[in-house]
């Protein structure tokens, strides 16, 4: 069994989810969000994300981190802030000695739904189904983080290519 920490990065909301998997059967261990307040100074928001991720990793073990590699932002400022926000989970993983795997939204959707242009609700419904959950994980960012973890789990299967 392997534990995968999935991350859906964001400055306002960072989703996280830990799954345990043997490569074909998956179980949700923990999921949720880290939410920062827009009125706080940017460095303080980054510090909050780091502190909460560090706290999570102190209480729950993970063997690897899988993170969404975001290619789209509404403008340059948003792209820069998102880049900073992505760096914080990467730093936390490095501090814990966790290998990091990055996946594009297309790769995540393809792995979870089987179709790279799937709608958000389709991905969330498959996350619920694949993890055997009663409800779609909420909020959306937590469901997205679990999808990233599932994507990596599917890469672990024999013959899957990674």
N, C-alpha and C positions, 0 to 999 in steps of 0.2 A: 504494500500500500504506500502511496505517496500523497503528501499534502501539498496542494497548490494554492497559493495566494493570488487571486485575480484582482487587478486594479483597473478601475475606470477613472482616470485622472481628471481633475478639475480644480480651479481655484476656489470657486464657491462651494462646490460639492465634489468630494472624492468618494467614489464607491469602492467597497472592498468586499471580498468574499473568499472564504477558505473552503475548499472541497477536499475530500479524501477519496481517492480513486485507485482502482487496480488497472485502469486503462479502459475498462468497459463499463463497470458499475461505479456510479458516483454517489457521494453523500455530502450534503451541505453540513459543514461544521459550524460556520459562523458567517454572517453577512450583515452589512449595514452601510452607513455613510458617515463621513466626516464633513460637517458643514461649518463653513467659516462665515463671519459677518462682514458684509461689504464695507461697513463703516470703519472697520479696523485697518490699521496700516498694513500694506502688502506684506512686509517681512514678518509681521505678527501672524498673518494668515498662513504663511508658509511654515512658520514655527509650530503652529497648532496642528497642521497636517502631519508634520514630522513627529511631534510628541504623541499624537494619538496612534499613528502607525507603529511607533516604537512600543507603546503600551500594549497594543494588540499582539505584537510579535513576542512580547515578554510573557504573555499569558497563553498564547496558542502557538504551537510549532508549525512551521511550514518548511518544505524542502526546496521549493522554487517559487519564484514570482513570475507571473505572466501579466503583462501590462499592455493596454491598448496604445498603439502607435498612431497618434492623431495627425492627420494630414490637412485638416480643414479648420479654418478659423474665419470669423466674419471680417476681421481686419488685422493689420500688423500688430497693433497693441494687444489684441486678444491672443494672437499666436504667440507673442512673447510671454505673456502671462501664463498661458497654457504650458509653454515650454518650461517655465520655472516650476509650475505645479507638477509636471511630469518628473522633474529632477528630484523632487523630494522622496517619492517612493523608491526611486533608483538609489538614492543615498541610503535610505533605511535598509534596503536589500543588501547593499554593499557592506553596511555596518554589521549585518547579521550573517554575512558570508553566503547569501542566497544567490544562486544563478538566476539571471533574468532573461526572459524570453519576451520578445515584442511581436505583436500581431496587429495587422491592419484591420479596420472595420470589415472589409470584404472577407478576409481570412476568418474572422470570428463568426460572421454570419454563415459562411460556407460550412464551417465545422459544426455549428450548432443546428442550423436549419437545413443545410444542404443546398442553399441558394444564396449567393453573395449579395443579392439585391433585396433580401427579405425585409419586411417591415419590422419596426421595433416590437410590435405586439406579437408577431410570429416568433421572434427570438425569445421574448419573455415567456411565451407559452411553452416553447421547447425547453427552456431552462427549468420551468416548473415540472414538466414531464420527465426530463432526464434525471432530475434530482429527487423525484418522487415526493414533491411538496404538495400540500393541500391547496395552496394558493400561489399565484404569481408573486415572487419576492418583491417586496416594496421597501423603499422607493425605487424608481427606475434605475438609478445609478448603482444600487446594490445588485439588481438583476443583471445589469450590464457587466458588472465586475465578475459575477458568477459565470456569465457567458464567456468571458475571457479565460477564466480558469478551466472551463469545460473544453474550450478550444485547445488549450495546451494538453489537456488529458487525452484528447483525440489524437494529438500528434505523438503520443506515447505508444499507441497501439503498434504491434508488429506490422511492418510494411507501410506505416503511415508516413514515413519520410523524415521524421525528426525524432 
